Amino acid sequence: PTGNFGNILAAYYAKQMGVPIAKLICASNENKVLFDFFKTGVYDKNREFILTSSPSMDILISSNLERLIYTIAGQDAGKN
């Protein structure tokens, strides 16, 4: 489980540093906040929240996602 996106973000950084990782898989549950973001590009924290049997992924705000976006944007906080 990716939880707050920290584990997969660490793996992404490791891959960028040369660790031979072929594929990263972002798991989700019924809240699917990250799945929906990657599918649609829309990050909606004002959505229905569902309690599941995987509380580490019961989130509506993924604080580590901001770090990935910052990295992909070339570490330019002003980039749109």
N, C-alpha and C positions, 0 to 999 in steps of 0.2 A: 504493500500500500504506500502511496505517495504522501498521505497525510497532508501536511502543510507544504508539500512540494519540496521539502528540504533534501530528502534522500535522492530523488531523481535529479535535482539540481546539482548536488555534489557529484553524482555520476556523470552528468553533462560536463561539468568543469574538468573532471578527471579525463574524460574523453578528449576534451580540447587540449589537455596537456600531454596527450599521447598514449594514454592507457588504451589498449586495443579492445574497445567495446564496440560490438557490431550494431547493436540496436538497443534503444531505451524504450521501455513500455510504461506508460502512465496509467496506473490502475485507478478505478473510480468506483463509487457506489451510487445509490439512488440520488444523492445530492448533485453529482456530476458537474460541479461548478467549473472544474478545469476542462473536462471533456467539452462542455458547451462553449467555453472560451476558445479552445483550439479549433472547434468546428465552425463557429460563427464569427469569432473576433469580438464578440460582445461579452463584457465582464459585468454581470448583474449580481450585485450583492443583496439586492432587495427582492429576493425570491423566496419561495417556500422552502423551509428547512425541515428535513426529515431525519428523525433519530433512527439510527440503524444499529446493527450488531458490530459495526466497525467504527467506533467513536473517533479513532485517529483520523478518519477521513470525513467525519461529520463537520464540515466547514462550509462557510459561505465566502470567507475572505482568505485567500492564500497568500500570506505575507511574503513567501519566498518567490512567488511569481514575478513580483516587481524586480527582483534581482536578475531574473532571466531576461526580462524585457529590457532592462538597462544594459545588460551585456550584449544582447542582439542589436541594440541601437548604437553600438559602438561606444558605450559608456558616455553617451551624450544625453544628459537629463532633459534637455530642451527639445530633443527630436520628437516629432509627431509621427 
